[in-house]
Amino acid sequence: MAKEVAGQGSHEPKPNLPSMGNIAVKCPKCKEILYGRDWEKNLKVCSRCNHHFKLSALERIDLLVDPGSFVEVDADIVSVDPLKFTIQPPSYADKRTYAEKLAEQREKSGINEAVVIGHATIESMPLALAVMDPFFFAGTMGSVVGEKITRAIELGIEHRIPVLIVSTSGGARMQEGLYSLMQMAKTSAALAKLGEEHIPYFSLFTDPTTGGVSASFSMLGDVILAEPGALVCFTGPRVIEQFMHIKLPEGTVNSEFGLQHGMIDAVVHRRDLRQTFAKLLRLYSANLTVKA
Amino acid sequence: MAYDLEFEKPLAELEKKIAALQRKGDRLKPDESIQLQALEQELRTRTTEIYQQLTPYQTLTVARHKDRPYAADYIRLMCDDFFELHGDRTFGDDAAIMAGPAKLGDQHVMLVCHQKGRDMKEKQLRNLGMPHPEGYRKAYRVMAQAEKFGIPIITLIDAAGASPGLVDEERGQSEAIASTLYLMPRLRVPIIATIIGEGGSGGALAIGLADRVLMLEHSIYMVAAPEAAASIIWRDSVHAPYAAEGMRINAREIFKLGLIDEVVPEPAGGAHRNYSQMALTLKDTLLQQLAELQQLPVDTLLEQRYQKFRTIGKYERIQELVASAIS
């Protein structure tokens, strides 16, 4: 059976570093050495091969919304380890339990779970926002991610404002078992309600968007955008390879593949995201009256 | 039927002794006859005992048993007048999904099921019950049709997952699953989902967003196969039994968590030992659940369905977490 699932490598957290200054960064795709300051100015996109590096939720929000407009809600919701997942194979060296790993992630990343939600404006137009974080537990979805995404959607319903969800996920959070799986149903049902209210929902795929997240709320956007070269799939490349006994060229299932096969509306460079969303907000707001 | 699962060894041994005595036929001496009866009773008792205490991983082996009844078997035993619909009207027909109208007792129902294959040829044809996108799209159009005609939907879930091929990515597997998850909350007919074997992740949930979710006693429902989960958490699929236990994949545990509505009892030793009895029990259960659901006004039905999924998930405010850690 599967030895690896796309996007879920180590659960080692990547801290939100202060400004990079003259520290160098190596592009994982083309191996070019990028100088920290230039790299940041370029929105953490490789100036040589266009590889879009992962952004934390807070970095992503800064990039997209009007400065100072973001108001976070429900920042303090955390997981309760619903299955009391403490079981370990005796031979496995790392003895940390799920609860311990969560506490560490919270401390190291500065956020409490793999998604940040709230409301903001883009070119003064209000919207509800849910932005996933790829560094918190590999952006995996458990009870809290599902709950917060649902609350962001409900914010849209309550105030009659469009909803924007930025996805980045290595899939479902194993340690919460069936609770994790059910978040697919919960979030999709909330979006069905949003749709009945004729309120638009914009979805952005970033690297990686896989598994249960991809097969639920991410794919239900009225408009779906993706950053260039993002891994976008249901089944990860390694598992596809094992199932089909073939070798896939690097980057086979990505944003461009999705575009080609009719699954997404546009591939948009990071530098163009804010103005693209502004345009979409204008185009889809014809019949929306915001409720304060 | 042989007792071939690892935890059934004591039962296999008893059966060997029983078979040896039975072979004597008329030549059985009186005390041997008594012994035979005692052994048969012991076999029954031990079977029930063992099957009442299966670990999640042992349950998985029953759920995946090669002789376990599949959807087609239940349809044959429970329903009349089943007419199988084919095709998604867009691309093709997926044999992993078996769907169409039928009569369940007096009731008109629309069946949407995963069908695994029994022999090599059927397994290949049906891709081991793992649907392609066109399978989910067939499910979608059949469920939409059920709503059009006011027919309740009965789904039988039994798949390791959705098909994980490159062609499946090309044809939009994520979109196919997400679409059914977007449709099912709004369908204005009762929906009952039953996991009859393996409830494999999103591929299962795609036809599982229902008013009532049932599981057969020795079925499993999981966010990922224990082998996959073990690879992710502990970097080796050999630790699957630990993952199965940690994730609580068996019906008994899931029912305790309040995530399903009913556990449907299986004949002693598992459904594969008595197809007819299992089908009868399931049919009765489905009809009972259906009768209850049909009492509800549709708007109430939909709101309850929404709340059922809205309230799944455990979380708290960090202040509470800190407070309980201190106390």
Interface residues (C-beta under 8 A of the other chain):
Chain A: M1 A2 K3 E4 V5 Q8 D76 I77 V78 S79 V80 P82 L83 F85 T86 I87 Q88 P89 Y92 R106 N112 S143 V144 G146 E147 T150 G171 A172 M174 Q175 E176 G177 L178 Y179 S180 L181 M182 Q183 M184 A185 K186 S188 A189 A190 L191 A192 K193 G195 E196 G211 G212 S214 A215 S216 F217 S218 M219 L220 C233 F234 T235 V239 I240 F243 M244 I246 L248 T252 V253 F257 H261 G262 M263
Chain B: A162 P164 G165 L166 D168 E169 E170 R171 G172 Q173 S174 E175 I177 A178 S179 L181 Y182 L183 P185 R186 S201 G202 L205 A206 G208 L209 Y221 M222 V223 A224 A225 E227 A228 A229 S231 I232 I233 W234 S237 H239 A240 Y242 A243 E245 G246 M247 R248 I249 I254 L257 L259 Y306 F309 R310 I312 G313 K314 Y315 E316 R317 I318 Q319 L321
